[in-house]
Amino acid sequence: MKIYINNKSVETGADTLAALARELNLPDRGVAMALGTQMVQRNLWAETVLKEDDSVIIIKAACGG
């Protein structure tokens, strides 16, 4: 299915945010995801279902200032 990750169109086989995180090899820590305009807590990623044309924002923490 086609979704948008950080405003870029991406084809994915993932059906949940947790599956998307695995597919993208995201680290276990230092990453946050939002679906649409709502941040989703990591403990809810496995039950947060993705649908065609959803918009996902992925934010990675960075050290420094």
GUVO-924252 format. One record per residue: residue number from 1; residue in three letters; x, y, z of N, C-alpha, C, CB in turn. Coordinates in pm, 1 decimal, padded with zeros to 6 digits. Atoms other than C-alpha are relative to their C-alpha. Glycine has a CB too. Layout:
BEGIN
+------+------+----------+----------+----------+----------+----------+----------+----------+----------+----------+----------+----------+----------+
| resi | resn |      nxx |      nyy |      nzz |     caxx |     cayy |     cazz |      cxx |      cyy |      czz |     cbxx |     cbyy |     cbzz |
+------+------+----------+----------+----------+----------+----------+----------+----------+----------+----------+----------+----------+----------+
|  NUM |  Ala |        X |        Y |        Z |        X |        Y |        Z |        X |        Y |        Z |        X |        Y |        Z |
...
+------+------+----------+----------+----------+----------+----------+----------+----------+----------+----------+----------+----------+----------+
END
This chain:
BEGIN
+------+------+----------+----------+----------+----------+----------+----------+----------+----------+----------+----------+----------+----------+
| resi | resn |      nxx |      nyy |      nzz |     caxx |     cayy |     cazz |      cxx |      cyy |      czz |     cbxx |     cbyy |     cbzz |
+------+------+----------+----------+----------+----------+----------+----------+----------+----------+----------+----------+----------+----------+
|    1 |  Met |  00084.0 | -00117.4 |  00000.0 |  00000.0 |  00000.0 |  00000.0 |  00088.0 |  00123.1 |  00000.0 | -00095.3 |  00000.2 |  00120.5 |
|    2 |  Lys | -00073.4 | -00125.8 |  00005.6 |  00106.0 |  00358.9 | -00049.3 | -00034.7 |  00082.7 |  00124.1 | -00033.1 |  00078.8 | -00131.1 |
|    3 |  Ile |  00016.4 | -00094.8 | -00109.3 |  00160.2 |  00582.2 |  00254.2 |  00101.3 |  00111.5 | -00021.5 |  00018.7 | -00068.9 |  00140.4 |
|    4 |  Tyr | -00095.7 | -00109.6 |  00005.6 |  00349.5 |  00905.0 |  00310.0 |  00080.7 | -00000.6 |  00128.4 | -00071.1 |  00136.7 | -00020.8 |
|    5 |  Ile | -00088.8 | -00008.0 | -00114.7 |  00651.6 |  00910.3 |  00539.1 |  00078.0 |  00129.5 | -00013.7 |  00095.4 | -00124.7 |  00009.1 |
|    6 |  Asn | -00064.0 | -00132.2 |  00003.6 |  00775.5 |  01259.3 |  00618.7 | -00022.9 |  00067.2 | -00136.3 |  00152.3 | -00012.6 |  00029.0 |
|    7 |  Asn |  00048.0 | -00064.6 |  00122.4 |  00580.7 |  01384.4 |  00315.1 |  00052.5 | -00062.3 | -00129.7 |  00037.6 |  00144.0 |  00002.9 |
|    8 |  Lys | -00045.0 |  00069.2 |  00121.0 |  00736.7 |  01132.6 |  00071.4 | -00083.3 | -00126.0 | -00018.4 |  00152.0 | -00034.6 |  00007.9 |
|    9 |  Ser |  00079.9 |  00117.6 |  00031.2 |  00527.8 |  00866.0 | -00100.3 |  00088.0 | -00124.6 |  00007.9 | -00064.8 |  00012.8 | -00140.4 |
|   10 |  Val | -00075.4 |  00123.0 | -00022.4 |  00641.6 |  00516.2 |  00002.5 | -00094.8 | -00118.8 | -00014.8 |  00067.9 |  00000.2 |  00141.0 |
|   11 |  Glu |  00074.7 |  00125.0 |  00005.0 |  00518.7 |  00166.2 | -00083.6 |  00044.0 | -00085.4 |  00118.4 |  00022.5 | -00075.1 | -00136.1 |
|   12 |  Thr | -00032.0 |  00081.7 | -00116.7 |  00498.6 | -00058.9 |  00224.3 | -00091.6 | -00119.9 |  00008.7 | -00009.9 |  00082.4 |  00127.6 |
|   13 |  Gly |  00081.2 |  00116.6 | -00030.6 |  00374.9 | -00398.7 |  00326.3 | -00043.7 |  00001.0 |  00144.5 |  00075.9 | -00127.4 | -00030.4 |
|   14 |  Ala |  00031.8 | -00009.7 | -00142.8 |  00344.6 | -00286.2 |  00688.3 | -00147.0 |  00034.2 |  00019.4 |  00088.7 |  00105.7 |  00068.7 |
|   15 |  Asp |  00140.5 | -00029.0 | -00028.8 | -00003.7 | -00285.3 |  00838.0 | -00018.0 |  00073.9 |  00132.6 | -00080.1 | -00129.1 |  00002.3 |
|   16 |  Thr |  00004.8 | -00075.2 | -00125.5 |  00080.7 | -00122.0 |  01174.1 |  00126.4 |  00086.1 |  00010.1 | -00012.5 | -00096.7 |  00123.6 |
|   17 |  Leu | -00120.0 | -00080.3 | -00021.7 |  00326.8 |  00139.0 |  01299.8 |  00117.2 | -00086.4 |  00046.0 | -00027.8 |  00109.8 |  00102.8 |
|   18 |  Ala | -00107.2 |  00088.5 | -00046.7 |  00524.8 | -00137.8 |  01474.2 |  00062.4 | -00074.4 | -00117.9 | -00053.9 | -00100.7 |  00104.4 |
|   19 |  Ala | -00050.7 |  00069.8 |  00118.3 |  00555.4 | -00331.4 |  01147.5 |  00079.0 |  00095.9 | -00088.6 | -00116.0 | -00063.4 | -00079.7 |
|   20 |  Leu | -00072.0 | -00100.4 |  00077.8 |  00661.9 | -00011.3 |  00971.2 |  00136.8 |  00027.8 |  00062.2 | -00082.1 |  00130.2 | -00009.5 |
|   21 |  Ala | -00126.9 | -00023.1 | -00069.6 |  00929.8 |  00051.1 |  01234.5 |  00097.6 | -00113.7 | -00027.6 | -00023.0 |  00014.7 |  00151.8 |
|   22 |  Arg | -00086.2 |  00115.0 |  00031.3 |  01064.6 | -00301.5 |  01176.8 |  00045.6 |  00004.2 | -00145.6 | -00074.1 | -00132.5 |  00028.2 |
|   23 |  Glu | -00031.3 | -00004.5 |  00143.3 |  01048.1 | -00262.2 |  00799.0 |  00108.4 |  00104.4 | -00028.7 | -00127.3 |  00031.4 | -00082.0 |
|   24 |  Leu | -00095.3 | -00108.4 |  00021.2 |  01247.4 |  00062.2 |  00821.2 |  00125.1 | -00014.2 |  00086.8 | -00066.6 |  00132.8 |  00028.0 |
|   25 |  Asn | -00112.9 |  00023.5 | -00090.4 |  01491.0 | -00083.2 |  01077.0 |  00025.2 |  00118.1 |  00093.1 |  00125.4 | -00029.2 | -00080.1 |
|   26 |  Leu | -00014.2 | -00111.3 | -00093.0 |  01422.3 |  00201.9 |  01317.7 |  00058.2 | -00050.7 |  00131.7 | -00136.3 |  00069.9 |  00023.6 |
|   27 |  Pro | -00057.8 |  00042.8 | -00127.6 |  01619.1 |  00188.9 |  01644.0 | -00107.0 | -00013.9 |  00108.1 |  00107.5 |  00099.3 |  00045.4 |
|   28 |  Asp |  00094.8 |  00022.8 | -00109.6 |  01449.8 |  00075.0 |  01965.5 | -00021.7 |  00123.8 |  00086.0 |  00048.5 | -00113.5 |  00087.0 |
|   29 |  Arg |  00011.4 | -00120.0 | -00082.6 |  01510.1 |  00411.8 |  02129.4 |  00029.0 |  00123.5 | -00085.2 |  00096.9 | -00006.8 |  00121.3 |
|   30 |  Gly | -00030.8 | -00126.4 |  00066.0 |  01519.9 |  00775.5 |  02025.0 | -00080.7 |  00029.6 | -00124.4 |  00141.1 |  00002.4 | -00035.0 |
|   31 |  Val |  00085.1 | -00021.2 |  00117.6 |  01240.4 |  00758.7 |  01767.0 | -00143.6 |  00022.1 |  00046.4 |  00008.4 | -00121.2 | -00098.8 |
|   32 |  Ala |  00141.8 | -00024.0 | -00025.7 |  00888.8 |  00900.4 |  01776.2 | -00072.5 | -00002.0 | -00134.2 | -00022.9 |  00136.5 |  00075.2 |
|   33 |  Met |  00080.1 |  00000.3 |  00123.0 |  00609.2 |  00857.2 |  01522.6 | -00135.0 |  00065.1 |  00026.3 | -00019.1 | -00144.5 | -00053.3 |
|   34 |  Ala |  00133.2 | -00059.5 | -00002.4 |  00294.9 |  01052.0 |  01448.4 | -00076.2 | -00054.4 | -00120.2 |  00006.5 |  00157.6 | -00002.3 |
|   35 |  Leu |  00089.5 |  00041.0 |  00108.3 |  00003.0 |  00933.2 |  01239.6 | -00095.2 |  00116.0 | -00022.5 | -00077.9 | -00134.2 |  00034.0 |
|   36 |  Gly |  00074.3 | -00124.0 |  00022.6 | -00159.2 |  01231.1 |  01076.0 |  00063.9 |  00108.9 |  00084.4 | -00152.2 | -00016.5 |  00034.9 |
|   37 |  Thr | -00053.0 | -00106.4 | -00086.7 | -00120.7 |  01507.0 |  01332.8 |  00011.1 | -00043.9 |  00145.3 | -00088.3 |  00123.5 | -00008.8 |
|   38 |  Gln | -00001.0 |  00050.0 | -00137.5 | -00130.4 |  01283.4 |  01642.7 |  00122.7 | -00086.1 |  00027.4 | -00126.7 | -00080.0 |  00028.0 |
|   39 |  Met | -00111.0 |  00084.5 | -00044.2 |  00180.0 |  01150.3 |  01816.4 | -00059.2 | -00130.0 |  00053.9 |  00088.2 |  00072.5 |  00109.2 |
|   40 |  Val |  00046.0 |  00131.2 | -00046.9 |  00143.0 |  00778.4 |  01891.8 |  00105.6 | -00054.9 |  00095.4 | -00025.3 | -00099.2 | -00120.2 |
|   41 |  Gln | -00091.9 |  00056.5 | -00097.7 |  00299.0 |  00634.9 |  02206.4 |  00051.7 | -00133.6 | -00051.3 | -00068.6 | -00016.7 |  00137.8 |
|   42 |  Arg | -00063.3 |  00122.8 |  00048.6 |  00541.4 |  00352.0 |  02134.3 | -00077.8 | -00125.2 |  00040.7 |  00142.5 | -00009.0 |  00052.2 |
|   43 |  Asn |  00072.8 |  00119.1 | -00045.3 |  00335.1 |  00105.5 |  02340.9 | -00129.8 | -00021.4 | -00079.0 | -00031.5 |  00011.7 |  00149.4 |
|   44 |  Leu |  00120.3 |  00013.3 |  00082.2 |  00046.6 |  00165.6 |  02096.2 |  00031.7 | -00025.9 | -00147.7 | -00084.6 |  00125.1 |  00012.6 |
|   45 |  Trp | -00037.5 |  00018.9 |  00140.8 |  00243.0 |  00116.8 |  01772.5 | -00054.9 | -00130.4 | -00056.2 |  00151.8 |  00002.4 | -00015.2 |
|   46 |  Ala |  00042.8 |  00132.0 |  00050.4 |  00148.5 | -00252.4 |  01745.0 | -00149.1 | -00004.0 | -00032.0 |  00032.9 | -00108.6 |  00102.3 |
|   47 |  Glu |  00144.8 |  00000.5 |  00024.2 | -00222.4 | -00173.6 |  01754.3 | -00046.7 |  00118.6 | -00084.9 | -00073.9 |  00000.6 |  00132.2 |
|   48 |  Thr |  00034.8 | -00114.5 |  00084.1 | -00210.0 |  00141.1 |  01538.4 |  00007.9 | -00042.4 | -00146.2 |  00094.1 |  00121.3 |  00027.9 |
|   49 |  Val |  00011.5 |  00054.2 |  00136.0 | -00329.3 |  00026.6 |  01195.2 |  00023.3 |  00109.6 | -00103.2 | -00138.8 | -00064.7 | -00021.3 |
|   50 |  Leu | -00024.1 | -00090.8 |  00111.8 | -00205.5 |  00191.6 |  00877.3 | -00100.2 | -00027.4 | -00111.1 |  00144.4 | -00014.4 | -00052.5 |
|   51 |  Lys |  00091.5 |  00010.7 |  00113.2 | -00437.2 |  00261.0 |  00584.5 |  00061.7 |  00072.1 | -00120.1 | -00140.4 |  00059.8 |  00035.3 |
|   52 |  Glu | -00044.4 | -00063.8 |  00123.7 | -00376.9 |  00360.7 |  00223.3 | -00003.4 |  00152.2 |  00015.1 | -00088.3 | -00044.5 | -00119.0 |
|   53 |  Asp | -00014.3 | -00146.5 |  00001.0 | -00258.8 |  00724.5 |  00191.7 |  00016.5 |  00063.3 |  00137.7 | -00118.6 |  00060.6 | -00066.2 |
|   54 |  Asp | -00028.9 | -00058.1 | -00131.4 | -00191.6 |  00765.8 |  00566.5 |  00129.6 |  00079.3 | -00006.4 |  00009.1 | -00110.2 |  00108.8 |
|   55 |  Ser | -00120.7 | -00080.6 | -00011.8 |  00068.6 |  01024.0 |  00659.6 |  00066.1 | -00029.5 |  00133.1 | -00031.7 |  00150.8 | -00013.5 |
|   56 |  Val | -00076.2 |  00032.1 | -00119.4 |  00337.2 |  00917.0 |  00906.5 |  00118.6 |  00094.5 |  00007.0 |  00046.2 | -00148.8 | -00000.1 |
|   57 |  Ile | -00117.5 | -00082.8 | -00024.0 |  00592.9 |  01152.7 |  01054.0 |  00090.2 | -00075.9 |  00095.2 | -00038.7 |  00140.7 |  00057.7 |
|   58 |  Ile | -00098.3 |  00066.6 | -00083.0 |  00908.2 |  00994.8 |  01193.5 |  00102.3 |  00103.1 |  00045.4 |  00068.0 | -00117.2 | -00076.2 |
|   59 |  Ile | -00093.0 | -00096.0 | -00058.0 |  01123.6 |  01199.5 |  01428.1 |  00107.1 | -00079.3 |  00073.8 | -00073.2 |  00101.1 |  00095.8 |
|   60 |  Lys | -00111.5 |  00066.1 | -00067.1 |  01468.4 |  01080.6 |  01535.3 |  00070.7 |  00101.3 |  00088.4 |  00098.8 | -00062.5 | -00102.8 |
|   61 |  Ala | -00072.4 | -00085.6 | -00093.8 |  01636.4 |  01227.7 |  01841.9 |  00144.6 |  00013.6 | -00044.4 | -00007.4 | -00056.5 |  00143.8 |
|   62 |  Ala | -00140.4 | -00023.2 |  00033.3 |  01978.5 |  01381.3 |  01788.6 |  00067.6 |  00068.3 |  00118.2 |  00014.0 |  00086.0 | -00129.5 |
|   63 |  Cys | -00076.8 | -00063.0 | -00107.4 |  02245.6 |  01474.8 |  02038.9 |  00053.4 |  00133.5 | -00046.7 |  00115.6 | -00090.8 |  00046.0 |
|   64 |  Gly | -00057.4 | -00129.7 |  00033.6 |  02381.8 |  01824.1 |  02053.0 | -00098.4 |  00112.4 |  00023.0 |  00046.5 |  00001.3 | -00143.4 |
|   65 |  Gly |  00088.1 | -00112.4 | -00025.1 |  02232.0 |  02163.5 |  02063.5 |  00014.5 |  00108.0 | -00099.9 |  00023.3 |  00054.4 |  00133.1 |
+------+------+----------+----------+----------+----------+----------+----------+----------+----------+----------+----------+----------+----------+
END
